[in-house]
Amino acid sequence: ADRNGYDLEYLLELNDEELNQLDRSKLADTPPVELAHFIDRLDNEQRRIVLRLVSDAVATNILSEMDLEASAEVVDAMREPRAVKILEELDPDDATDLFGELEDQKREDLLSQMEPKSAQEIKELLEYDPDTAGGIMTPDVCSVRDSNSVDEAIQAIRRQASGMETIYYIYVVSSFDELIGVVSMRDLFVATPSTAITSIMKEQILGLLTTEIDKEQAANMMAEYNLIALPVVNNNNQLVGVVTHDDVIDIIQAEATEDIQKLVGAGADESIHDDIFYSLKKRHVWLQVNLFTIALASGVVAFFEEQIASLTFLAVFMPIIAATGGNAGAQTLAVVIRSLALEDIHESDKVKLYLKELFKGIANGMGVGLIGATLAYVWKQDLMTSVVVFTSMMLTMGISGFSGAFIPLALKKLNLDPAQSSSIFLTTITDITGFFIFLSLGSWLLL
């Protein structure tokens, strides 16, 4: 232990008996995020032991930082009176995410015991798709009427402030709750008290979201406009909530993690702490798909079995051709998938993108192929062998560059996730074309 609270590394080394002996005051002084990382790694009974040693306020902060599935398991195992207290203390958006992980009956039991206002907020938020702006927004948003003066607006803000998570911008709404403008805190406090709020508000509202907008799009808009909160309106342009920067950071981190893991066939939400059978379920199907695609590439090799038997050096260079082509395609694939995530590719860009990546692959293939051809000549002392290696590398890397751009965009067009299977299709195309080009040229020019 160090500081006033516990150190995470110290906590991770504790056994069951030592968990019961943790000091309550030190736990209260330990940052909730560190306790969350610690409790995430425990089983449910161990989690309950630790959480019984902290206050409801500390437990609330811990649950808000924990993995969502783990926090839902904790709430499900808690005594209902304490679970209700903690859920009422959570920010509405965090509580809604947690409720979304609970079984229907448990959800209804807890909601029926909560304060009517809190329960109603959560029920309304649960109606939205969790992957939309409505699903991640908080309904706690600071607004004033368009009929207010500056002084009246300040008084209204003071009345609302105690129930707010944070206040970033002041939104101006009509008597029908329609969003008509936004005021910065600075402009509000430098204006004279009698000034009409409509005279200092901005009517152009950047980053305006509807409840149905995808959460990734919301994150991209926040980054584009450099804002720390985005207002959310319903189909009637009524202000219903706000998406804050902390939610967007979580979205960006989660989406980046998902894309990286799905690129190699791992589960989108898989972590190193998941049990073996869960990980096998997530990974195994893509390994089976990969086996099938590798079999296709092996079929090409089998077709040239006699030529390989006559020229054994072909077998030596085959993995080199495939590997360089695969790397070239993977580089393009990574850039294109990132651009898709940032919505940076438009329909008019596609043909230009395909050609550009094709020429990049050919250019890289010429540079790498020259080195490969030189090595082939030093080994075999045969110019035609070098020509085969050089041409094969250049053509394979060109096709791989084109494929690295085409495959994810084609999958996107088919409403499939480009990150989930692009790499497997790319590897298949690279291996088949690389082997076919190299073995065909070798057979034609050397036999």
C-alpha positions as CSV (number, residue, x, y, z in Angstrom):
1,A,0.0,0.0,0.0
2,D,1.1,3.6,-0.6
3,R,-0.4,7.1,-0.7
4,N,-3.5,7.3,1.5
5,G,-5.3,4.4,-0.3
6,Y,-4.3,1.1,-1.8
7,D,-2.0,0.5,-4.8
8,L,-3.5,-1.6,-7.6
9,E,-0.6,-4.0,-7.8
10,Y,-0.9,-4.6,-4.1
11,L,-4.6,-5.4,-4.4
12,L,-4.1,-7.8,-7.3
13,E,-1.8,-10.0,-5.1
14,L,-4.4,-10.5,-2.3
15,N,-6.0,-13.8,-1.5
16,D,-9.5,-14.4,-0.2
17,E,-8.7,-14.2,3.4
18,E,-6.8,-10.9,2.9
19,L,-9.8,-9.4,1.0
20,N,-11.9,-9.5,4.2
21,Q,-9.1,-7.6,6.1
22,L,-9.0,-4.6,3.8
23,D,-9.2,-1.3,5.6
24,R,-12.4,0.6,4.9
25,S,-10.8,4.1,5.1
26,K,-8.0,3.1,2.7
27,L,-10.5,1.7,0.3
28,A,-12.4,5.0,0.5
29,D,-9.2,6.8,-0.4
30,T,-8.3,4.6,-3.3
31,P,-9.3,6.0,-6.7
32,P,-12.5,4.3,-7.9
33,V,-11.0,3.6,-11.3
34,E,-8.2,1.5,-9.7
35,L,-10.7,-0.4,-7.5
36,A,-12.8,-1.0,-10.7
37,H,-9.8,-2.6,-12.5
38,F,-9.2,-4.7,-9.4
39,I,-12.8,-5.8,-8.9
40,D,-13.2,-6.6,-12.6
41,R,-10.7,-9.5,-12.1
42,L,-12.5,-11.0,-9.1
43,D,-15.3,-13.6,-9.2
44,N,-18.7,-12.4,-8.1
45,E,-18.4,-13.5,-4.5
46,Q,-15.1,-11.7,-4.1
47,R,-16.6,-8.6,-5.6
48,R,-19.3,-8.6,-3.0
49,I,-16.8,-9.0,-0.2
50,V,-14.9,-5.8,-1.4
51,L,-18.1,-3.8,-2.1
52,R,-19.5,-4.5,1.3
53,L,-16.5,-2.6,2.8
54,V,-17.3,0.7,0.9
55,S,-20.1,3.2,1.2
56,D,-22.9,3.4,-1.4
57,A,-21.3,6.5,-2.9
58,V,-17.9,4.8,-3.4
59,A,-19.7,1.7,-4.7
60,T,-21.5,3.9,-7.2
61,N,-18.3,5.4,-8.5
62,I,-16.7,2.0,-8.7
63,L,-19.5,0.5,-10.7
64,S,-19.5,3.4,-13.2
65,E,-15.8,2.6,-14.0
66,M,-16.2,-1.2,-14.2
67,D,-16.6,-3.4,-17.2
68,L,-20.3,-3.2,-18.1
69,E,-21.0,-6.9,-17.9
70,A,-19.1,-7.3,-14.6
71,S,-21.0,-4.4,-13.0
72,A,-24.3,-5.9,-14.1
73,E,-23.3,-9.2,-12.5
74,V,-22.5,-7.3,-9.2
75,V,-25.8,-5.5,-9.2
76,D,-27.7,-8.8,-10.0
77,A,-26.1,-10.4,-6.9
78,M,-26.6,-7.4,-4.5
79,R,-29.4,-7.1,-2.0
80,E,-32.1,-5.2,-3.9
81,P,-32.4,-2.2,-1.5
82,R,-28.7,-1.4,-1.9
83,A,-28.7,-2.0,-5.6
84,V,-31.6,0.5,-5.9
85,K,-29.7,3.2,-3.9
86,I,-26.6,2.8,-6.1
87,L,-28.6,2.8,-9.4
88,E,-30.4,6.0,-8.3
89,E,-27.0,7.6,-7.7
90,L,-25.5,6.7,-11.1
91,D,-25.8,9.1,-14.0
92,P,-28.9,8.2,-16.0
93,D,-26.9,7.2,-19.1
94,D,-24.6,4.9,-17.0
95,A,-27.6,3.4,-15.2
96,T,-29.3,2.8,-18.5
97,D,-26.3,0.9,-19.9
98,L,-26.2,-1.2,-16.8
99,F,-29.9,-2.0,-16.9
100,G,-29.5,-3.1,-20.5
101,E,-27.3,-5.9,-19.3
102,L,-29.8,-7.2,-16.7
103,E,-32.4,-9.9,-17.3
104,D,-35.9,-8.6,-17.9
105,Q,-37.4,-9.7,-14.6
106,K,-34.5,-8.3,-12.6
107,R,-34.8,-5.0,-14.5
108,E,-38.5,-4.7,-13.7
109,D,-38.0,-5.6,-10.1
110,L,-35.3,-2.8,-9.6
111,L,-37.2,-0.2,-11.6
112,S,-40.4,-0.8,-9.6
113,Q,-38.4,0.1,-6.4
114,M,-36.7,3.2,-7.7
115,E,-37.9,6.8,-7.4
116,P,-40.6,7.4,-10.1
117,K,-38.6,10.2,-11.8
118,S,-35.3,8.2,-12.0
119,A,-37.2,5.0,-13.1
120,Q,-39.1,7.0,-15.9
121,E,-35.8,8.5,-17.2
122,I,-34.2,5.1,-17.5
123,K,-37.3,3.5,-19.1
124,E,-37.3,6.2,-21.7
125,L,-33.6,5.8,-22.4
126,L,-34.0,2.0,-22.7
127,E,-36.3,2.6,-25.7
128,Y,-33.4,3.9,-27.8
129,D,-31.0,1.6,-29.6
130,P,-27.8,1.4,-27.5
131,D,-25.7,2.1,-30.6
132,T,-27.4,5.5,-31.3
133,A,-27.0,9.0,-29.9
134,G,-30.3,8.4,-28.0
135,G,-28.8,5.3,-26.4
136,I,-25.7,7.1,-25.1
137,M,-27.1,10.5,-24.2
138,T,-27.9,11.8,-20.7
139,P,-31.2,13.5,-20.3
140,D,-29.7,15.9,-17.7
141,V,-29.2,18.9,-20.0
142,C,-29.2,22.6,-18.9
143,S,-31.7,24.7,-20.8
144,V,-33.5,28.1,-20.5
145,R,-36.5,29.6,-22.2
146,D,-36.3,31.9,-25.1
147,S,-38.5,34.4,-23.2
148,N,-35.9,34.7,-20.4
149,S,-33.7,37.6,-19.7
150,V,-30.0,36.9,-18.8
151,D,-30.8,37.3,-15.1
152,E,-33.8,34.9,-15.3
153,A,-31.6,32.4,-17.3
154,I,-28.9,32.5,-14.6
155,Q,-31.6,31.8,-11.9
156,A,-32.9,28.9,-13.9
157,I,-29.4,27.5,-14.3
158,R,-28.8,27.7,-10.6
159,R,-32.0,25.7,-10.0
160,Q,-31.0,23.0,-12.4
161,A,-27.3,22.8,-11.5
162,S,-27.6,20.6,-8.5
163,G,-29.0,17.7,-10.5
164,M,-26.6,18.0,-13.4
165,E,-23.6,15.8,-14.0
166,T,-21.8,18.7,-15.7
167,I,-22.8,21.9,-17.5
168,Y,-21.0,22.7,-20.7
169,Y,-23.4,24.8,-22.8
170,I,-26.7,26.5,-22.1
171,Y,-29.4,25.5,-24.7
172,V,-32.3,27.9,-25.5
173,V,-35.6,26.2,-26.0
174,S,-39.1,27.5,-26.9
175,S,-42.2,27.0,-24.8
176,F,-42.7,23.7,-26.7
177,D,-39.1,22.6,-25.7
178,E,-37.9,23.0,-29.3
179,L,-34.2,23.8,-29.6
180,I,-33.6,27.2,-31.1
181,G,-30.1,28.3,-29.9
182,V,-27.1,27.9,-27.7
183,V,-25.3,30.3,-25.3
184,S,-21.8,29.9,-23.9
185,M,-21.3,30.4,-20.2
186,R,-18.9,33.3,-21.0
187,D,-21.4,35.2,-23.1
188,L,-24.1,34.6,-20.4
189,F,-22.0,36.1,-17.5
190,V,-20.6,39.1,-19.3
191,A,-24.1,40.2,-20.6
192,T,-26.1,42.7,-18.6
193,P,-28.9,41.2,-16.5
194,S,-31.7,42.7,-18.4
195,T,-30.5,41.6,-21.8
196,A,-32.8,39.1,-23.6
197,I,-31.3,35.7,-23.9
198,T,-32.2,35.5,-27.6
199,S,-30.0,38.5,-28.3
200,I,-26.8,36.7,-27.2
201,M,-27.6,33.1,-28.3
202,K,-26.2,31.5,-31.5
203,E,-28.9,30.2,-33.7
204,Q,-26.4,28.0,-35.7
205,I,-25.9,24.9,-33.5
206,L,-22.9,22.8,-34.5
207,G,-22.9,19.1,-33.9
208,L,-26.7,18.8,-33.6
209,L,-27.7,15.1,-33.2
210,T,-30.9,13.3,-33.6
211,T,-31.7,10.3,-31.4
212,E,-31.3,7.9,-34.3
213,I,-27.8,8.9,-35.4
214,D,-25.2,6.2,-34.9
215,K,-22.9,6.7,-31.9
216,E,-19.8,6.5,-34.1
217,Q,-21.1,9.3,-36.2
218,A,-21.7,11.3,-33.0
219,A,-18.1,10.7,-31.9
220,N,-16.8,11.8,-35.3
221,M,-18.9,15.0,-35.2
222,M,-17.6,15.9,-31.7
223,A,-14.0,15.5,-33.0
224,E,-14.8,17.5,-36.2
225,Y,-16.3,20.5,-34.4
226,N,-14.0,20.4,-31.3
227,L,-16.9,20.4,-28.9
228,I,-17.2,18.8,-25.4
229,A,-21.0,18.2,-25.6
230,L,-23.5,17.7,-28.4
231,P,-27.2,18.3,-28.1
232,V,-29.7,15.6,-29.0
233,V,-33.2,16.3,-30.4
234,N,-36.1,14.1,-31.3
235,N,-38.1,14.1,-34.5
236,N,-40.0,17.2,-33.4
237,N,-36.7,19.1,-32.8
238,Q,-37.3,19.0,-29.0
239,L,-34.2,18.9,-26.8
240,V,-34.1,15.5,-25.1
241,G,-30.5,15.1,-24.0
242,V,-26.8,15.7,-24.5
243,V,-23.9,13.5,-25.5
244,T,-20.8,14.4,-23.4
245,H,-17.1,14.0,-24.2
246,D,-16.5,11.2,-21.6
247,D,-19.1,9.0,-23.4
248,V,-17.4,9.8,-26.8
249,I,-14.0,8.8,-25.5
250,D,-15.4,5.4,-24.4
251,I,-17.0,5.0,-27.8
252,I,-13.8,5.7,-29.6
253,Q,-11.8,3.4,-27.4
254,A,-14.3,0.6,-27.7
255,E,-14.7,0.9,-31.5
256,A,-10.9,1.0,-32.0
257,T,-10.5,-2.1,-29.9
258,E,-13.3,-3.9,-31.7
259,D,-11.8,-3.1,-35.1
260,I,-8.3,-4.2,-34.2
261,Q,-9.6,-7.5,-32.7
262,K,-12.0,-8.3,-35.5
263,L,-9.3,-7.7,-38.1
264,V,-7.6,-10.8,-36.9
265,G,-10.7,-12.9,-36.2
266,A,-10.9,-12.4,-32.4
267,G,-14.1,-11.5,-30.6
268,A,-15.0,-7.8,-30.7
269,D,-15.5,-7.6,-26.9
270,E,-13.0,-10.3,-26.0
271,S,-10.4,-9.6,-23.3
272,I,-7.5,-11.5,-21.8
273,H,-9.5,-12.1,-18.7
274,D,-12.3,-14.0,-20.4
275,D,-12.6,-17.7,-19.8
276,I,-11.2,-20.2,-22.3
277,F,-14.5,-21.4,-23.7
278,Y,-15.8,-17.9,-24.3
279,S,-12.6,-17.0,-26.3
280,L,-12.8,-20.3,-28.2
281,K,-16.4,-19.6,-29.2
282,K,-15.4,-16.1,-30.5
283,R,-12.3,-17.2,-32.4
284,H,-12.9,-20.8,-33.6
285,V,-15.4,-20.0,-36.4
286,W,-13.0,-17.6,-38.1
287,L,-10.2,-20.2,-37.9
288,Q,-12.4,-22.6,-39.7
289,V,-13.1,-20.0,-42.4
290,N,-9.4,-19.4,-42.6
291,L,-8.8,-23.1,-43.1
292,F,-11.1,-23.1,-46.0
293,T,-9.5,-20.1,-47.7
294,I,-6.0,-21.6,-47.2
295,A,-7.2,-24.8,-48.8
296,L,-8.1,-22.7,-51.9
297,A,-4.6,-21.3,-52.0
298,S,-3.2,-24.8,-51.6
299,G,-5.2,-25.9,-54.5
300,V,-3.3,-23.5,-56.7
301,V,0.0,-24.9,-55.5
302,A,-1.2,-28.5,-56.2
303,F,-2.1,-27.5,-59.7
304,F,1.6,-26.7,-60.3
305,E,3.0,-29.8,-58.5
306,E,5.0,-31.1,-61.5
307,Q,6.6,-27.7,-62.1
308,I,7.6,-27.3,-58.5
309,A,9.1,-30.8,-58.6
310,S,11.2,-29.8,-61.6
311,L,12.2,-26.4,-60.2
312,T,12.5,-26.8,-56.4
313,F,13.6,-23.2,-55.9
314,L,10.0,-22.2,-56.7
315,A,9.0,-23.7,-53.4
316,V,11.6,-21.5,-51.6
317,F,10.3,-18.2,-53.1
318,M,6.6,-19.0,-52.8
319,P,6.2,-17.8,-49.1
320,I,8.3,-14.7,-49.9
321,I,6.0,-13.7,-52.7
322,A,2.9,-14.4,-50.6
323,A,4.3,-12.6,-47.5
324,T,5.3,-9.4,-49.3
325,G,2.0,-9.2,-51.1
326,G,0.1,-9.9,-47.8
327,N,2.0,-7.1,-46.0
328,A,1.3,-4.6,-48.8
329,G,-2.4,-5.4,-48.8
330,A,-2.5,-5.3,-45.0
331,Q,-1.0,-1.7,-45.0
332,T,-3.7,-0.6,-47.4
333,L,-6.4,-2.4,-45.5
334,A,-5.5,-0.7,-42.2
335,V,-5.6,2.8,-43.7
336,V,-8.9,2.2,-45.5
337,I,-10.7,0.7,-42.5
338,R,-9.5,3.7,-40.4
339,S,-10.8,6.1,-43.1
340,L,-14.2,4.3,-43.1
341,A,-14.4,4.6,-39.4
342,L,-13.8,8.3,-39.7
343,E,-16.3,8.6,-42.6
344,D,-13.5,10.0,-44.7
345,I,-14.3,8.0,-47.9
346,H,-17.1,9.2,-50.2
347,E,-18.6,7.5,-53.3
348,S,-16.7,9.8,-55.6
349,D,-13.4,8.8,-54.0
350,K,-13.6,5.1,-54.7
351,V,-12.2,4.8,-58.2
352,K,-9.4,7.2,-57.5
353,L,-8.6,5.2,-54.3
354,Y,-8.5,1.9,-56.1
355,L,-6.1,3.2,-58.8
356,K,-3.9,5.0,-56.3
357,E,-3.5,1.9,-54.1
358,L,-2.9,-0.2,-57.2
359,F,0.0,2.1,-58.3
360,K,1.3,2.3,-54.7
361,G,1.5,-1.5,-54.6
362,I,3.2,-1.7,-58.0
363,A,5.7,1.0,-57.0
364,N,6.5,-0.8,-53.7
365,G,6.6,-4.1,-55.6
366,M,9.3,-2.7,-57.9
367,G,11.4,-1.6,-55.0
368,V,11.1,-4.8,-53.0
369,G,11.1,-6.9,-56.2
370,L,14.5,-5.5,-57.2
371,I,16.0,-6.7,-54.0
372,G,14.3,-10.1,-54.3
373,A,15.5,-10.4,-57.9
374,T,19.1,-9.5,-56.9
375,L,19.0,-12.2,-54.2
376,A,17.6,-14.7,-56.7
377,Y,20.4,-13.9,-59.2
378,V,23.1,-14.3,-56.5
379,W,21.7,-17.7,-55.6
380,K,20.8,-19.1,-59.0
381,Q,23.1,-17.1,-61.3
382,D,20.2,-16.9,-63.8
383,L,18.8,-13.7,-65.2
384,M,15.4,-15.2,-66.1
385,T,14.9,-16.4,-62.6
386,S,15.4,-12.8,-61.4
387,V,12.9,-11.6,-63.9
388,V,10.3,-14.1,-62.6
389,V,10.8,-13.0,-59.0
390,F,10.8,-9.3,-59.8
391,T,7.6,-9.5,-62.0
392,S,5.8,-11.7,-59.5
393,M,6.5,-9.4,-56.6
394,M,5.5,-6.3,-58.5
395,L,2.2,-7.8,-59.8
396,T,1.3,-9.5,-56.5
397,M,1.9,-6.3,-54.5
398,G,-0.1,-4.2,-57.0
399,I,-3.1,-6.6,-56.8
400,S,-2.8,-6.7,-53.0
401,G,-2.8,-2.9,-52.8
402,F,-5.9,-2.8,-54.9
403,S,-7.6,-5.6,-53.0
404,G,-6.8,-3.9,-49.6
405,A,-8.9,-1.0,-50.8
406,F,-11.6,-2.8,-52.7
407,I,-12.5,-5.6,-50.2
408,P,-13.5,-3.4,-47.2
409,L,-15.5,-1.0,-49.4
410,A,-17.3,-3.9,-51.1
411,L,-18.2,-5.4,-47.7
412,K,-19.4,-2.0,-46.5
413,K,-21.6,-1.8,-49.6
414,L,-23.1,-5.2,-48.7
415,N,-23.8,-3.9,-45.2
416,L,-21.2,-6.2,-43.7
417,D,-18.6,-5.2,-41.1
418,P,-15.4,-4.5,-43.1
419,A,-13.2,-5.0,-40.0
420,Q,-14.7,-8.5,-39.3
421,S,-13.5,-10.5,-42.3
422,S,-11.5,-8.2,-44.6
423,S,-8.2,-9.6,-43.6
424,I,-9.3,-13.2,-44.3
425,F,-10.5,-12.4,-47.8
426,L,-7.4,-10.3,-48.4
427,T,-5.1,-13.2,-47.4
428,T,-7.0,-15.6,-49.6
429,I,-6.8,-13.3,-52.7
430,T,-3.1,-12.4,-52.0
431,D,-2.1,-16.1,-51.7
432,I,-4.0,-17.3,-54.7
433,T,-2.9,-14.6,-57.0
434,G,0.6,-14.5,-55.7
435,F,1.1,-18.3,-56.1
436,F,-0.7,-18.3,-59.5
437,I,1.4,-15.4,-60.9
438,F,4.7,-16.7,-59.6
439,L,4.2,-20.4,-60.6
440,S,2.7,-19.5,-64.0
441,L,5.6,-17.2,-64.8
442,G,8.1,-19.7,-63.5
443,S,6.5,-22.5,-65.6
444,W,6.3,-20.3,-68.7
445,L,9.8,-18.7,-68.6
446,L,11.9,-21.4,-67.0
447,L,10.6,-24.6,-68.3
